[in-house]
Amino acid sequence: MRPRTTTLVYQTAARAWLTLAGASLLLPASVRLGIWLPLHLALAGAVSVAIAGAMQNFTVALTATGSPPERWTWAQFATMNVGAALIAFGRPLALPAMVAVGGTSFVVGAVILLGVIWRAGRRSLLDRHRLPVRMYGFAVSCIIVGGTFGALMGAETIHNGTVYVALLHAHMTINVLGWVSVTIVATLVTLLPTTFRIKMPAWHGAITAGLLGAGAVMLALGLAFDVTAIIATGGLLELSGALGAAWMVSKVIRAPRRWPIPIAAKHLLAGFAWFVVGSVALAISAWRGVAGFDAFFLDFLTIFVGGWVIQVLLGAWSFLLPMARPGHPDEHRAGLIAIEFASPVQLIMLNVGIALIALRAAGWVSAAIGSTGSNLALLGAGIALAKAWTFPALAAAGLSDRRGERVWGRPEHPGKNGADG
């Protein structure tokens, strides 16, 4: 499967999953099991499927190898999506057998993805980018472990309440901090400079990668076995890794550039800022062990899932989707310009909303303010998601503004962008 086709297939499915996650919030809390269903649809559906598709493309580019066999790609896509769907139906319907089958299917999809990464690494023609590829391999290993934990819990094979809670803690931390966060940091090494339209700065990130990986693993182990010293150490390692990644991000920000920063890069930067803030708060809460993590749990979800993961996904789509469409470069530029429309509004609404939700989760503001934050964050994310779906039509209609043209430049051949029919 060609990279452009992989992007179309995987990112279309991921956008559908995120749309369903937003729509599921309209269901009664008893049906969606509180925040479980929206969270599952967003993480297991939208984020995991988007990562699986993008990871294959980035790995091919970083290793200068050919695309994986098409049957591998389709098998990976099918097993991961079918698995996420079966879990989404099985748990609200109280069908543990369906959840078990879904969890198994999802893990099989992750194993196939690990095979794709391993194959590319073995055939790599480049030594320069081995670190991001190894980080991808570690991240996929995390989702295999985390997915297995989730399948065991959902299949109701764990009857001891203490063991169940321990697995839940490990499942959440290894998935969010290992699978998703390590993947994002590995991708930002190349994606962030690309959105800035600058050369990738020199950065030796092996220590940072090691700290992030060790932090995720130690947090999961410490929470699983209720060992405060291990939890605290994991929190410090995670924070150290986040600060190491911040050094790379700061080099990108300080590099000379010719163009204004696009909305894609602004979402990536805002998401990364939340990652650092969350890592600081997590390191502090980890000193109190399991009790500290439980007290921080709602903020963990708000900051790491909403502020970091979902925001980075929306930012990546704002750049990758227009660039992946077939056509003349002016058509790509027209799509990028269309996505810039109203971008300051979505950026402010999303991040102010996340901040208010986090303050409410910490108990520092009233429920009314927290509700306002939820509405702002959903509206900001909704604007970005709507443009991720409709930017081809918006570009064809000639949607533009001065800011978008300052960021991306005016199309050199207006007839190519579809604006004149």
Secondary structure, DSSP 8 states (H G I E B T S, - for coil): --HHHHHHHHHHHHHHHHHHHHHHTTS-HHHHTTTHHHHHIIIIIIIHHHHHHHHHHHHHHHHT-----HHHHHHHHHHHHHHHHHHHHHTTTT-HHHHHHHHHHHHHHHHHHHHHHHHHHHH-S-STTHHHHHHHHHHHHHHHHHHHHHHHHHTT----HHHHHHHHHHHHHIIIIIIIHHHHHHHHHHHHHHHHTS-------HHHHHHHHHHHHHHHHHHHHT-HHHHHHHHHHHHHHHHHHHHHHHHHHHS--SS---HHHHHHHHHHHHHHHHHHHHHHHHTTHHHHHHHHHHHHIIIIIIIIIIHHHHHHHHHHHHHHSSS-HHHHHHHHHHHHTTHHHHHHHHHHHHHHHHHHHTTSS-HHHHHHHHHHHHHHHHHHHHHHHHHHHHHHTT---HHHHHHH---SSGGGGTTT-
